[in-house]
Every structure is written in C-alpha cells, then in structure tokens.
Amino acid sequence: MLLWLLLLILTPGREQSGVAPKAVLLLDPPWSTAFKGEKVDVICWGISHSPAQGDTSWYRDEKLLKIKHNKIQITESGNYQCKTQGSSLSDAMHVEFSSDWLILQALQPVFEGDNVILRCRGKDDKNAHQKVYYKDGKQLPNSYNLDEITVNSVSGDNSKYHCTATHREFYIFDKKETSNHVNIRVQELFLHPVLTASSSTPIEGSPMTLTCETQLSPQRPNVQLQFSFFRDSQTLGSGWSMSPKLQIPAMWTEDSGSYWCEAESVTHSIKKRSLRSQIRVQRVPVSDVNLEIRPTGGQLIEGENMALICSVAQGSGTVTFSWHKEGRVRSLGRKTQHSLLAELHVLTVTESDAGRYYCAADNVHGPILSTWVRVTVRIPVSHPVLTFRAPRAQAAVGDLLELHCESLRGSPPILYRFYHEDVTLGNSSAPSGGGASFNLSLTAEHSGNYSCDADNGLGAQHSHGVSLRVTVPVSRPVLTLRAPGAQAMVGDLLELHCESLRGSFPILYWFYHEDDTLANSSAHSGGGASFNLSLTTEHSGNYSCEAENGLGAQHSKVVTLNVTGTSSSRTGLTAVGVTGLVLSILGLAAAAALLHYARARRKPGGLSATETSSHSPTECQEPSSSRPSRIDPQEPTHSKTLAPMELEPMYSNVNPGDSNLIYSQIWSTQHTKENSANCPMMHQEHEELTVLYSELKKTHPDDSAGEASSRGRAHEDDEENYENILNPGKDKVQDFPCLCNT
C-alpha cells in the first residue's frame, strides 16, 4: 500500500488525480556538512525542475519555518523540506553544522549508481596532513593523504564513512584528528516499478497490455531506462525494450500465471523488479457452431474440391474442431487451434462424398454440434452406348427397331438425343437416370450410321457410331428358261435363270424340277443366279426356283418345259416345209374353231415355244406349295429321272408362203373334256386331239437384235403373252412365243 502511495506521489501527471509531484531541494555549496559559522543556501525546485516561482513553504525537522521565496540561507543543523505552489512536500535533506576541527563532507545529492565525492577538511586545512578515509572503520584503498576521494556506484547500504588527519599543535607536536561519521544518503534514481495490466481477468482471445510503471528523480530526468516482462520464469516478448509497455495480441488459458517486470538504467546498471501480479485468463464456452460448405450450397460436380468450414459465434481459448459424415464412425478430420474458425478440405470429390455432414467444436466445456448440411455430388454423363433392339438378328424392312441409348454414369435427369447420319431423329428424357429408347419402323432408307448423345447439364457426351443395315426381303423370283432354239430338244444346254428384282444381298437361289432340288447358287450382287442343264427327254416337266436372304423364302411361278426329239431332228423339220404349206391351207378352215377353243383354255402363264402353260395351284400341283424353304447353301443337290411325256407331233414347219414366217406345231395331246382345262400335261383316258401352233419368224444368223428381243420378252408379265390369236388380215391363228412364265 505504501508503495502505491509513493508511486502516486512521484508519477508525472498525478496532479490530474489531485496529488501534486514532489518538490526538490538543492544545496549551495552542495555539501552535506559544514563548519559552524558557515552559511549554506537551500534552493527549492518545483514541478518545472527549476527554482520555484511564488511563495515557498520551508520546514526544518517537520516544523514550518517561514513562507518566503524559493531560496533560503541556513546556519543550523537539521532536516530541511520545502513545498511550492503546484507541488507537494519535498523529501527531507539533512544538513550538519559541526564544531569539530576535522569534518568529512559528501557531495549532495547522491543517486543510485552515482560516484560520490568525499572531502576531508580541517578548520585550518593548510595545517592538516596525512588524511586517511575509512568505510565502516576500514581504510579505503588508495586513499592516503588525499584532500578528496571518489567512491564509485554507491547505494543506500547505510555504510558509514569518516576520515583522519594530523596537524601540528603549538608547533611542537602532531595531533591526530578524527572527523564526524557520515552516512551517505543515496536517493533513488527511479522508483521500484509497478506492473499493471489492462485486465487482471482477461477473456481468452482478447488482447492485454502490460505496463511497467516507474519514475525517474526530477533531478535526473535524462537517465534512460529499459524494461523487461516475465511470466513465472519465462521472458515475454523480445526481452529488454525501451518501452515500458508490452502488447499481448491474445490471451489464452495457458497464459494464466504470475507476471512481473524489471526496470534498468542503461548507464548506471541500476535494476529494480516489480512485485508479482497474478493474472487469470477467463475461458468462454463455444456457442452457435455452424458448418458451411463451399462451393456455396453444397452443390458440387465430381472432381471439384470441397471446403468444410466450421465456425463458432463465441468461444475462447484453444478450440478443437472436428468434422463428421453420416454413416461413418470415425471423424473426417480434427484441428485444434486458437481460432473461432477452421477449415477441412476434401480434394477431388467423388460420388461417395455425397451425403449429410456436421461439425463439432469443443474448448474443454464439452463439444457443441452444428446442424446437418447435405452435400450433393453431380456426376457428368459418361460416353453413352447405343444399342439396337430388333425382333430378329438381322433388321428387316417393316421391323420395329428400338434404339436404346444409355450412359452408365451420370446424375439424372439425363436428356438423350438420337441421330441418323447426323440428322436428329428425336429425343427422350430419363428423369431417374438409366437409358432411354426411341422406336423406328424400318424402311430400306433407314440403313446407315446411327449415334446418340447424353446431356445432364454438365456437358454433352456423344456415343460411337453404330452402323445399321436394313435387310429387304426378297420379292417373288422370276424363273427364265434359256435354250439355244425356240424348241427345247434333247441335247440342248438349257440355262435356268432365277432372279428377284428386290431384296438385300446375298440371296440364295434354289432350282427345282418337279419336287426335286436341282442345285443352289448364291448371288452377292444383282443379276440373279443361273443353273445349266444338258437336256434329255426326262427333263420335260415343271420347273421352279426359290429365293432366300434370311427373311423368308419366295417361290417363283412354275414354268413347264417340253423336251422333244433329238438334236438331229432340227434339220428334218426344215425338210418338210412344203408339206407344211399344204397343211396350212387346209388348216385355215379350222382356224376359227381352234382360236375359240384356245382362248377358252388360256391360263395366266401363257404358252411359249419351249414350255407348256402354267397353272394355278388349285388346278394343278405346284412344287413350291408343299416344299419347305431352302436356306442352307451347302445342302447337296440331286435330280430325279423324269418320265417321258406323251407328245404326238402331227405337223411341223408349215410355210404359208411368207418367206419370213413359218408355223410350228408346239405340241399335241389327247385329253378328256373334263380335265383338259386343268392339267393338260396329264395323260388321261378318252383323250381328244388338241393341236396348238405358233407363228415364228425365221431367224437369220445375223439377227442378233431379234435374239435380244426374244430374251427381253422372257421377263414380261404373263398378261403380256398371247397364244392362238386370229390374225384378221391373214385369216389364220398365230401365237407369239414366250420362253418364261412369270
């Protein structure tokens, strides 16, 4: 308490709080002891460190002497004090007036660390010899026979000094004299420091200022001091500093302890320590814990970085933060630091990082949890895969094709678009993820490259192209019989040509005679397929073919072939030309009746010079009606021996006189009236004789155009063929040949 009062008195600026600073006494001459009869001037200094202005109160041994100017002259021993306007009572200064022959004088004032001058003086100083100085009864070294000595760095240790000297008395003998004892009064250079803190119970995290307060003597205002601060045995800050203040940015619980400071004069090495002060740092529990996700809102895209920011509104000291995810036992991370905020970074998030998160904060009072925050991770779509789904392995015209596009990864909803040769077909959305489909009814134009793309707003991805070939079913093939002459004869090389005018390749063609397979052939491009046959009489009969490209077989119409004679009979036919002329005249009479009869028997297949008329399956058996489709190109072929047909030639090469026309008998047969219209090839009992003729142009060796025309007519429809037509201009029956039955 006394120290605090002393500090209040000596600290500059205390006058503002009602306590004025002390006045200071100075002696002139500045010695503490004088001989009686001598006079000493005493000067009083006020707060301006200069002689006081105005009235000054003077005291000796605490008694008021007078009120006068700032300077008085004294002649009596005692403790002197003064007081001026604006200052408080000065410290006492003792002045001794001695009646002894030898005195010891000390220079005043003396401060801590000063070098003190001691002077040994006699009344008749010229007669004083062999001066010796003593401290506490012991002779000081190097002090013999000196008028004055200097004692270095004295301190207020209550040591007593005196001196001795000799003088000749009555000019007879020397007498040794001893001076008075002087207790050197050492004044404080500066007061003992007092440590003050901006708060004795600071809150954790708050700043604090420590001040080491002291005051220099007004008589030594220019002395430099330095300061140092300590907590327990640990030095704070950077050590010694010229500033009496130490700023601590933030105080924590572990900063609680005993604090003190030191002040030291730079030149005199006078060091003084303050009393210890206990400082306890108060801790504030955490509150209002909050978790924030960045990017804001917790909406992330796979591959981005995520920051989990945990903060508290209040809380002091060391805070331990931890982060947690729903479904996980262990925490995602933990940090302990002097902060109200901490961050945890999750690099390159994946789909598994989606979910609910919370954080916790604890500063010894127990963990406080934040609310749950949901994190969603959106996944860009992967490259989609386009697949075809058709009712069969090979897509065909008329099939309903499903185009299915699917990305195996990607956050919904996903929009799919479908393309055919870069032309958009349509789009479809998958709100829950997965794939989407688009249906297409196939035509031949739908062949080509298909693709799709997927987009969920995070960037579209395109599939690889997928090629589709739409197979066209084969149309009903046309079987054409190609012989060297107009009449197929034994020994001729007959070409059977089968062709479908529509259908995707490859096409497998099968050739049949009656119900027997002759052969097969595959066509990888247009033009159909052919099969050659060296004719015998057994080769007469019904021929057909079948086309197959994996989408179902199609059968041609039946073509009937009549093989006659031998290859040598072609010459004999020419020899009977004259006879034919006679017969043609006789035949004119029967032409009208024959024409009417032939038209009644006409069938859709028509007649040709080398084939019989074809018939409806309901009228006569057709090989394809009971034969299964042939799709195996490796199936062995075989032929069956054919029964010879019963043909009765009656006329041949009748020449009506026109050099370019001849009439040839095609065939004649006996048949019943009931069955003649249905199956003319079948041999029946009670047959009637039927004769059919055909009007043919002569073929010259250089008539290539005529041959081409004849072959061209092989592909014409049955409705374009004629048989047994009466020529009004010539009054005769003429028949236009056809080598095929379509």
C-alpha positions in Angstrom: 0.0 0.0 0.0 2.8 2.4 0.9 4.5 1.6 -2.5 1.3 2.5 -4.3 1.1 5.8 -2.4 4.7 6.5 -3.2 4.0 5.8 -6.9 1.1 8.1 -6.9 3.2 10.9 -5.5 6.2 10.5 -7.9 4.4 9.6 -11.1 4.2 12.5 -13.6 0.7 13.6 -14.3 -0.6 12.6 -10.9 -1.7 16.2 -10.4 -4.7 15.4 -12.6 -5.8 13.0 -10.0 -5.4 15.5 -7.1 -1.8 14.6 -6.0 1.0 17.0 -7.0 4.6 15.9 -7.7 7.2 16.4 -5.0 9.4 19.5 -4.8 13.2 19.0 -4.8 15.9 20.6 -2.5 19.4 21.7 -3.7 22.3 22.9 -1.6 24.8 25.5 -2.4 27.6 24.6 -1.8 26.5 21.1 -2.4 28.0 19.5 0.7 26.1 17.8 3.5 28.4 19.0 6.3 29.8 22.5 7.1 31.6 24.2 9.9 29.6 26.2 12.4 29.6 29.8 11.4 29.4 29.0 7.7 26.3 29.6 5.7 24.5 27.3 3.3 21.9 28.3 0.7 19.0 25.9 0.1 17.0 26.2 -3.1 13.5 24.7 -3.7 12.6 23.4 -7.2 9.1 22.9 -8.3 7.4 20.8 -11.0 9.3 22.5 -13.8 12.6 21.3 -12.5 13.7 24.9 -12.0 13.6 27.3 -9.0 10.0 27.6 -7.8 8.0 30.7 -8.6 5.9 32.4 -5.9 5.6 31.6 -2.2 7.5 28.6 -0.9 6.9 27.0 2.4 10.1 25.8 4.3 10.3 23.2 7.0 13.0 22.1 9.5 12.5 18.9 11.3 8.9 18.9 10.1 8.2 22.4 11.5 7.3 25.3 9.4 10.0 27.9 9.4 8.6 30.6 7.1 6.9 31.3 3.9 9.3 33.0 1.6 10.9 32.8 -1.8 12.3 29.6 -3.3 15.7 30.2 -1.7 16.8 30.5 2.0 20.1 30.6 3.8 20.6 28.2 6.8 23.2 28.0 9.6 21.7 25.3 11.9 21.8 21.6 11.6 18.5 19.8 10.8 16.3 18.0 8.2 15.0 20.6 5.7 12.0 20.4 3.4 10.1 22.7 1.1 6.8 23.0 -0.7 5.8 25.2 -3.6 2.5 26.0 -5.3 1.6 23.1 -7.6 4.0 20.6 -5.8 3.9 18.5 -2.7 6.4 18.4 0.2 9.9 17.5 -0.8 12.0 14.7 0.7 14.0 15.7 3.7 17.7 16.6 3.3 20.0 16.6 6.4 22.5 19.4 6.7 25.0 19.2 9.6 26.9 22.2 11.0 29.9 20.8 13.0 32.1 22.4 15.7 34.9 19.8 15.2 38.3 20.6 13.9 38.0 17.9 11.1 34.9 17.2 9.1 34.1 14.7 6.3 31.9 16.2 3.6 29.9 14.3 0.9 28.6 15.9 -2.3 24.8 16.2 -2.4 22.6 14.9 -3.8 23.7 11.3 -4.4 21.6 8.9 -6.5 21.8 5.2 -7.0 24.8 4.3 -9.1 26.4 7.7 -8.8 30.1 8.2 -8.0 30.2 10.1 -4.6 33.0 12.6 -3.8 34.2 12.6 -0.2 36.3 15.5 1.1 38.2 15.5 4.4 38.5 19.1 5.6 40.0 20.8 8.6 39.4 24.2 10.1 42.9 25.2 9.3 43.1 23.0 6.3 46.6 24.1 5.4 47.8 22.6 8.6 46.1 19.2 8.0 48.3 16.4 6.9 48.2 12.6 6.4 44.5 12.4 5.6 43.1 8.9 5.5 39.5 7.7 4.6 37.5 4.9 6.1 34.3 3.0 5.3 32.7 1.2 8.3 36.0 1.5 10.2 38.2 0.1 7.4 40.6 2.2 5.5 39.7 2.6 1.9 42.4 1.6 -0.5 44.4 4.2 -2.3 43.0 6.9 0.0 46.1 8.1 1.8 46.9 11.8 2.1 44.3 12.9 -0.4 42.1 16.0 0.0 39.2 14.1 -1.6 38.3 10.7 -3.0 35.6 9.3 -5.2 33.5 6.3 -4.1 32.1 4.5 -7.2 28.5 3.4 -7.6 27.3 3.9 -4.1 24.0 2.5 -3.0 21.8 3.0 0.0 23.5 0.4 2.1 23.8 2.5 5.3 27.6 2.4 5.3 29.4 5.0 7.4 32.4 7.0 6.3 34.9 9.1 8.2 38.5 10.4 7.8 41.5 11.2 9.9 44.3 13.8 9.7 47.2 15.2 11.7 48.1 18.8 12.4 50.9 20.4 14.4 49.8 21.9 17.5 51.8 24.7 19.2 54.4 24.0 16.6 55.6 21.3 18.9 53.9 18.0 18.3 51.4 16.5 15.7 47.9 15.8 16.8 45.6 13.2 15.1 42.1 14.3 14.5 39.0 12.2 13.6 36.1 13.5 11.6 32.4 13.0 12.1 30.8 9.9 10.7 28.8 10.4 7.5 26.0 8.1 6.4 25.8 8.8 2.7 22.1 9.5 1.9 21.6 7.9 -1.6 18.4 8.9 -3.4 16.6 6.5 -5.7 17.4 7.2 -9.3 13.9 5.8 -10.2 11.2 4.2 -8.1 10.6 0.5 -7.9 8.5 -0.4 -10.9 4.9 -1.5 -10.5 3.4 -3.9 -13.0 -0.1 -3.1 -14.2 -2.3 -5.0 -16.6 -5.2 -3.7 -18.7 -7.3 -6.5 -17.1 -6.5 -8.9 -14.3 -9.0 -11.4 -15.6 -8.8 -11.1 -19.4 -11.1 -13.2 -21.6 -9.5 -15.8 -23.7 -8.6 -14.5 -27.1 -8.7 -10.8 -26.1 -5.6 -8.6 -26.1 -3.9 -7.4 -23.0 -1.4 -4.6 -22.3 1.2 -4.9 -19.5 2.9 -1.7 -18.2 6.0 -1.4 -16.1 5.4 1.9 -14.2 8.2 3.8 -12.5 9.6 7.4 -12.3 13.0 9.0 -12.6 14.1 11.5 -10.0 13.3 15.1 -11.2 17.0 15.9 -10.7 17.9 13.1 -13.2 15.3 13.4 -15.9 17.6 12.4 -18.7 18.5 9.0 -17.4 17.4 6.3 -19.9 15.6 3.2 -18.6 14.8 -0.1 -20.3 12.2 -2.7 -19.4 11.6 -6.4 -19.5 8.4 -8.5 -18.7 8.1 -12.0 -17.3 5.5 -14.7 -16.7 6.7 -17.1 -13.9 10.3 -17.7 -15.1 9.7 -17.1 -18.8 10.7 -13.9 -20.5 7.9 -12.4 -22.6 8.3 -10.6 -25.9 11.8 -9.9 -27.2 13.4 -9.2 -23.8 14.7 -5.7 -22.9 12.9 -2.9 -24.5 12.9 0.9 -24.2 9.1 0.9 -24.0 7.5 0.4 -20.6 4.6 -1.4 -22.3 4.1 -4.9 -23.7 1.2 -5.6 -26.0 -0.1 -9.2 -26.0 -2.4 -9.8 -29.0 -4.5 -12.5 -27.4 -4.5 -14.2 -24.0 -5.3 -17.9 -23.6 -5.9 -20.1 -20.7 -2.4 -21.4 -20.7 -1.2 -17.8 -20.4 -2.5 -17.6 -16.8 0.2 -17.2 -14.2 2.4 -14.8 -12.2 3.6 -11.7 -14.0 6.3 -9.2 -13.1 8.6 -6.7 -14.7 12.1 -5.2 -14.3 13.4 -1.6 -15.0 17.0 -0.9 -15.5 19.1 2.2 -16.1 21.1 1.9 -19.2 24.2 3.7 -18.0 24.2 3.0 -14.2 23.0 -0.6 -14.4 20.5 0.0 -11.6 17.9 -2.8 -11.9 14.7 -2.9 -10.0 12.0 -5.6 -10.0 8.3 -5.1 -9.5 6.1 -7.2 -7.3 4.4 -10.2 -8.8 0.8 -10.0 -10.0 -1.5 -13.0 -10.6 -3.4 -12.9 -13.9 -6.1 -15.5 -14.6 -7.4 -15.8 -18.1 -11.1 -16.5 -18.3 -12.5 -19.0 -20.8 -15.8 -18.5 -22.7 -17.5 -21.7 -23.8 -18.2 -22.2 -27.5 -21.6 -21.5 -28.8 -23.6 -21.3 -32.1 -21.5 -23.8 -34.0 -22.1 -23.6 -37.8 -21.0 -25.6 -40.8 -20.6 -24.0 -44.2 -19.9 -25.9 -47.4 -18.0 -24.4 -50.3 -19.0 -24.2 -53.1 -21.9 -22.5 -51.5 -25.0 -24.7 -51.0 -23.1 -27.9 -51.1 -23.8 -28.4 -54.9 -20.6 -30.0 -56.3 -19.5 -31.6 -59.6 -17.5 -34.7 -59.4 -13.8 -33.8 -59.5 -14.2 -30.4 -57.7 -12.6 -29.6 -54.3 -14.8 -29.1 -51.3 -14.2 -27.0 -48.2 -15.9 -27.7 -44.9 -15.8 -24.6 -42.8 -16.7 -24.9 -39.1 -17.1 -21.7 -37.1 -18.4 -20.6 -33.6 -20.0 -17.3 -32.8 -18.5 -17.3 -29.3 -15.8 -19.2 -27.6 -12.3 -18.6 -26.2 -9.1 -20.4 -25.8 -8.0 -23.4 -27.7 -10.9 -24.8 -29.7 -10.9 -28.4 -31.1 -12.9 -28.7 -34.3 -13.9 -32.0 -35.8 -15.9 -32.9 -39.0 -18.2 -35.9 -39.4 -20.2 -37.6 -42.2 -23.4 -39.5 -41.7 -22.7 -43.2 -41.8 -19.1 -43.0 -40.8 -17.9 -43.9 -37.3 -14.6 -42.0 -37.4 -14.3 -38.3 -37.9 -13.2 -36.9 -41.3 -10.6 -34.7 -39.6 -9.7 -32.8 -36.4 -8.0 -29.5 -35.8 -7.0 -27.7 -32.5 -6.2 -24.1 -32.7 -6.6 -20.6 -31.2 -9.4 -19.6 -33.6 -13.1 -19.3 -34.0 -13.0 -20.9 -37.4 -11.3 -23.9 -39.0 -11.5 -25.5 -42.5 -11.2 -29.0 -43.7 -10.6 -29.6 -47.5 -11.7 -32.6 -49.4 -9.9 -32.8 -52.7 -11.4 -34.2 -55.9 -14.8 -35.3 -54.6 -16.5 -38.4 -55.9 -20.0 -39.8 -55.9 -19.3 -41.4 -52.5 -18.7 -38.0 -50.9 -22.4 -37.1 -51.2 -24.4 -37.2 -48.0 -25.0 -35.3 -44.8 -22.3 -33.6 -42.8 -21.9 -31.8 -39.4 -19.1 -30.4 -37.4 -18.3 -30.1 -33.6 -16.4 -27.5 -31.6 -15.0 -28.0 -28.0 -12.9 -25.8 -25.7 -13.0 -28.1 -22.6 -16.6 -27.4 -21.7 -17.8 -30.1 -24.0 -18.5 -30.4 -27.7 -21.2 -28.4 -29.4 -22.6 -29.7 -32.6 -23.7 -27.9 -35.8 -26.8 -28.7 -37.7 -26.7 -31.2 -40.6 -25.8 -29.9 -44.0 -26.4 -32.0 -47.2 -23.8 -32.3 -49.9 -24.8 -33.4 -53.4 -22.2 -34.5 -56.0 -23.4 -34.3 -59.6 -21.7 -36.6 -62.0 -21.2 -35.7 -65.6 -22.6 -38.2 -68.0 -20.1 -40.8 -69.4 -20.0 -41.6 -73.1 -23.3 -43.2 -73.9 -23.6 -46.6 -75.6 -26.1 -47.0 -78.4 -27.6 -50.4 -78.9 -30.2 -51.8 -81.4 -33.1 -54.0 -80.2 -34.9 -55.7 -83.2 -37.2 -58.7 -83.3 -34.6 -60.6 -85.2 -30.8 -60.8 -85.5 -30.9 -59.0 -88.9 -33.1 -55.9 -89.1 -35.5 -56.0 -91.9 -37.9 -53.7 -93.6 -41.1 -53.4 -91.6 -39.4 -54.3 -88.3 -39.9 -52.1 -85.3 -36.4 -51.1 -84.3 -35.7 -49.8 -80.8 -32.7 -47.6 -80.4 -31.5 -47.6 -76.8 -29.0 -45.0 -75.6 -27.6 -45.3 -72.1 -24.8 -43.6 -70.1 -23.5 -45.9 -67.3 -22.6 -42.9 -65.1 -24.3 -39.5 -64.8 -26.6 -37.7 -62.4 -30.2 -37.6 -63.5 -32.2 -36.2 -65.2 -30.4 -37.1 -68.5 -31.6 -36.0 -71.9 -30.8 -38.3 -74.8 -30.9 -37.4 -78.5 -30.8 -39.9 -81.4 -29.3 -39.2 -84.8 -29.3 -40.9 -88.2 -26.5 -39.7 -90.4 -26.2 -36.5 -88.2 -29.9 -35.8 -88.7 -31.9 -35.7 -85.4 -34.5 -38.4 -85.1 -35.9 -37.4 -81.7 -35.0 -37.1 -78.0 -36.1 -38.7 -74.8 -35.5 -37.9 -71.1 -34.5 -40.2 -68.3 -35.7 -38.4 -65.1 -34.3 -41.1 -62.8 -31.2 -41.9 -64.7 -30.5 -45.0 -66.8 -31.1 -45.1 -70.5 -33.9 -44.0 -72.9 -35.2 -45.5 -76.1 -36.6 -44.4 -79.5 -38.6 -46.6 -81.8 -38.4 -46.7 -85.5 -40.4 -48.6 -88.1 -37.8 -49.6 -90.6 -37.7 -49.0 -94.3 -34.9 -49.6 -96.7 -33.9 -45.9 -96.4 -33.1 -46.4 -92.7 -29.8 -48.2 -93.4 -26.8 -46.1 -92.3 -24.9 -44.8 -89.3 -26.7 -44.1 -86.0 -25.5 -42.3 -82.9 -26.8 -40.7 -79.8 -25.7 -38.2 -77.2 -26.4 -37.7 -73.5 -26.6 -34.4 -71.6 -27.4 -33.7 -67.9 -26.4 -30.0 -68.0 -22.7 -30.8 -67.1 -21.6 -31.3 -70.7 -22.9 -33.5 -73.5 -21.2 -36.8 -74.4 -21.5 -38.5 -77.8 -21.7 -42.2 -78.4 -19.7 -44.1 -81.0 -21.4 -44.5 -84.3 -23.3 -47.8 -84.9 -24.0 -49.0 -88.5 -27.3 -50.5 -89.3 -28.1 -52.4 -92.5 -31.8 -52.9 -93.1 -32.4 -56.1 -95.0 -35.0 -56.0 -97.7 -37.0 -59.3 -98.1 -36.7 -60.9 -101.5 -39.5 -60.4 -103.9 -41.1 -63.3 -105.8 -38.3 -64.5 -108.1 -38.8 -64.9 -111.9 -37.6 -68.2 -113.5 -36.4 -67.9 -117.1 -35.6 -70.9 -119.3 -33.0 -70.1 -121.9 -32.5 -72.6 -124.7 -30.4 -72.4 -128.0 -33.5 -72.6 -130.1 -37.2 -71.9 -130.0 -37.9 -75.6 -129.2 -36.1 -77.3 -126.4 -34.7 -80.6 -127.7 -32.7 -83.4 -126.3 -29.0 -82.5 -126.1 -29.6 -78.8 -125.7 -27.8 -76.9 -122.9 -30.7 -75.3 -121.1 -30.0 -72.3 -118.8 -32.3 -71.9 -115.9 -32.1 -68.3 -114.6 -33.7 -67.2 -111.3 -33.8 -63.6 -110.2 -35.6 -61.5 -107.5 -35.9 -57.9 -108.6 -35.9 -56.7 -104.9 -34.1 -58.0 -101.9 -30.9 -57.5 -99.9 -27.9 -59.5 -100.8 -26.6 -62.1 -100.5 -29.5 -64.1 -102.0 -29.5 -67.9 -102.1 -31.4 -69.3 -105.1 -32.6 -72.9 -105.3 -33.7 -74.6 -108.6 -36.3 -77.4 -108.7 -37.6 -79.8 -111.2 -41.0 -81.0 -110.0 -40.3 -81.5 -106.3 -36.7 -82.4 -106.6 -33.8 -80.0 -105.9 -31.5 -79.5 -108.9 -29.0 -77.1 -107.4 -28.5 -73.8 -105.5 -26.4 -70.7 -106.1 -25.7 -67.6 -104.1 -25.8 -64.1 -105.6 -23.8 -61.3 -103.9 -24.9 -58.7 -106.3 -27.6 -58.0 -108.8 -28.5 -60.2 -111.8 -29.8 -63.3 -110.1 -28.3 -66.8 -110.4 -28.3 -69.5 -113.2 -28.1 -73.2 -113.5 -27.3 -75.1 -116.7 -28.8 -78.4 -117.7 -28.0 -80.7 -120.6 -31.4 -81.8 -121.7 -32.7 -85.3 -122.1 -36.3 -86.5 -122.6 -36.6 -87.0 -118.9 -36.1 -83.2 -118.3 -39.6 -82.4 -119.5 -41.9 -81.2 -116.7 -42.4 -78.4 -114.3 -39.6 -76.1 -113.1 -39.5 -73.5 -110.4 -37.0 -71.6 -108.2 -36.8 -70.2 -104.8 -35.0 -67.1 -103.4 -34.0 -66.7 -99.8 -31.9 -64.0 -97.9 -32.7 -64.9 -94.3 -36.1 -63.1 -94.2 -38.3 -65.8 -95.7 -38.2 -67.7 -98.9 -40.2 -66.7 -102.0 -41.1 -69.1 -104.8 -41.4 -68.4 -108.4 -44.3 -69.5 -110.6 -44.0 -72.8 -112.3 -42.5 -73.0 -115.8 -43.3 -76.1 -117.8 -40.7 -77.4 -120.2 -41.3 -80.0 -123.1 -38.2 -81.6 -124.4 -38.8 -83.2 -127.9 -36.9 -85.4 -130.3 -33.2 -85.4 -130.5 -30.8 -82.6 -131.5 -30.6 -84.1 -135.1 -34.4 -83.7 -135.8 -33.9 -79.9 -136.1 -32.7 -80.4 -139.7 -35.6 -82.8 -140.5 -38.1 -80.2 -139.6 -36.9 -77.9 -142.3 -37.3 -80.6 -144.9 -41.0 -80.9 -144.6 -41.6 -77.2 -145.2 -43.6 -77.9 -148.5 -45.8 -80.2 -146.7 -46.4 -77.6 -144.1 -47.6 -75.2 -146.8 -50.3 -77.6 -147.9 -51.3 -78.3 -144.4 -51.5 -74.6 -143.7 -54.1 -74.1 -146.4 -56.2 -77.0 -145.0 -55.8 -75.5 -141.6 -57.4 -72.2 -142.5 -60.8 -73.9 -142.4 -60.3 -74.9 -138.8 -58.6 -71.8 -137.6 -61.7 -70.0 -136.3 -62.8 -73.0 -134.3 -59.3 -73.5 -133.0 -58.9 -69.9 -131.9 -62.2 -70.0 -129.9 -61.1 -73.2 -128.2 -57.6 -71.9 -127.4 -58.9 -68.8 -125.8 -61.2 -70.8 -123.6 -58.2 -72.8 -122.3 -55.9 -69.7 -121.8 -54.2 -69.6 -118.4 -52.3 -66.7 -116.8 -48.9 -68.3 -117.5 -49.4 -68.3 -121.2 -47.5 -70.5 -123.7 -44.2 -70.4 -125.4 -42.3 -72.2 -128.0 -40.5 -74.2 -125.4 -42.9 -74.5 -122.5 -46.4 -75.5 -121.6 -48.9 -73.2 -120.0 -48.6 -72.8 -116.2 -51.5 -73.5 -113.9 -53.0 -72.3 -110.7 -52.0 -74.3 -107.6 -55.7 -75.1 -107.2 -55.9 -76.6 -110.6 -52.6 -78.4 -110.8 -49.9 -79.2 -108.2 -47.1 -76.6 -108.0 -43.8 -77.7 -106.4 -43.5 -74.8 -104.0 -46.9 -75.4 -102.4 -45.7 -78.3 -100.4 -41.9 -77.8 -100.4 -40.2 -76.2 -97.3 -37.9 -73.1 -97.8 -34.3 -73.8 -98.7 -31.9 -71.6 -96.7 -28.8 -73.8 -96.5 -26.5 -73.1 -99.4 -24.5 -76.2 -98.6 -27.3 -78.6 -99.0 -26.4 -81.2 -101.6 -28.2 -81.1 -104.9 -29.7 -84.0 -106.7 -32.0 -84.7 -109.7 -34.7 -87.2 -110.3 -35.2 -89.1 -113.5 -38.2 -87.7 -115.3 -40.9 -89.7 -117.0 -41.1 -89.0 -120.7 -44.1 -87.0 -121.7 -46.5 -88.4 -124.3 -46.4 -86.0 -127.2 -47.9 -86.7 -130.6 -46.4 -84.4 -133.2 -48.7 -84.0 -136.2 -47.4 -81.1 -138.2 -44.2 -79.1 -138.4 -42.8 -76.1 -140.3 -45.9 -75.2 -142.2 -45.0 -72.3 -144.5 -47.9 -70.1 -145.6 -46.0 -68.6 -148.4 -44.5 -65.7 -146.4 -40.7 -66.1 -146.6 -40.3 -64.7 -143.1 -42.9 -66.8 -141.3 -43.4 -70.4 -140.5 -45.9 -72.2 -138.4 -44.6 -74.8 -136.0 -46.6 -77.3 -134.1 -45.8 -76.8 -130.4 -47.5 -80.0 -129.1 -50.5 -82.1 -129.5 -52.2 -84.4 -127.0 -55.2 -86.4 -126.4 -57.2 -85.3 -123.3 -60.7 -85.6 -121.9 -63.1 -82.8 -121.9 -63.3 -82.7 -118.2 -59.6 -82.4 -117.4 -58.3 -80.6 -120.4 -58.6 -77.2 -118.9 -57.0 -78.1 -115.7 -54.0 -80.4 -116.3 -53.0 -80.5 -120.0 -49.8 -82.3 -119.1 -51.5 -85.3 -117.6 -52.2 -88.3 -119.7 -55.9 -89.3 -119.4 -58.1 -91.9 -120.9 -60.6 -90.9 -123.6 -58.4 -88.2 -124.8 -59.2 -85.7 -127.5 -56.7 -84.4 -130.0 -55.6 -80.9 -129.5 -53.2 -79.1 -131.7 -51.5 -75.7 -131.0 -49.5 -73.7 -133.4 -47.2 -70.8 -133.1 -46.2 -68.3 -135.7 -42.5 -67.8 -135.7 -40.2 -65.5 -137.6 -37.3 -67.0 -139.3 -34.0 -66.5 -137.5 -31.1 -65.4 -139.6 -27.5 -65.8 -138.5 -27.0 -62.1 -138.2 -30.3 -61.4 -136.4 -28.8 -60.5 -133.1 -31.4 -57.9 -132.4 -34.2 -60.4 -132.7 -32.5 -62.7 -130.3 -32.2 -59.9 -127.8 -35.8 -59.1 -128.2 -36.8 -62.6 -127.6 -34.8 -62.7 -124.4 -36.2 -59.5 -123.2 -39.7 -60.8 -123.5 -38.7 -63.6 -121.1 -39.2 -61.1 -118.2 -42.6 -59.8 -119.2 -45.7 -60.4 -117.2 -48.0 -63.3 -118.2 -50.7 -60.9 -119.1 -48.5 -59.6 -122.0 -48.2 -63.0 -123.7 -50.5 -64.2 -126.4 -51.5 -67.6 -127.7 -53.6 -68.7 -130.7 -54.6 -65.2 -131.8 -56.5 -65.0 -135.0 -54.9 -62.6 -137.5 -57.8 -60.9 -139.3 -55.6 -59.8 -142.1 -54.4 -63.4 -142.9 -57.4 -65.3 -141.5 -55.2 -67.6 -139.5 -54.2 -68.4 -136.0 -50.9 -67.1 -134.8 -49.2 -67.4 -131.4 -46.4 -65.2 -130.0 -43.8 -67.2 -128.3 -42.6 -66.6 -124.7 -39.7 -68.5 -123.1 -40.7 -67.7 -119.4 -43.7 -67.9 -117.2 -43.7 -65.3 -114.6 
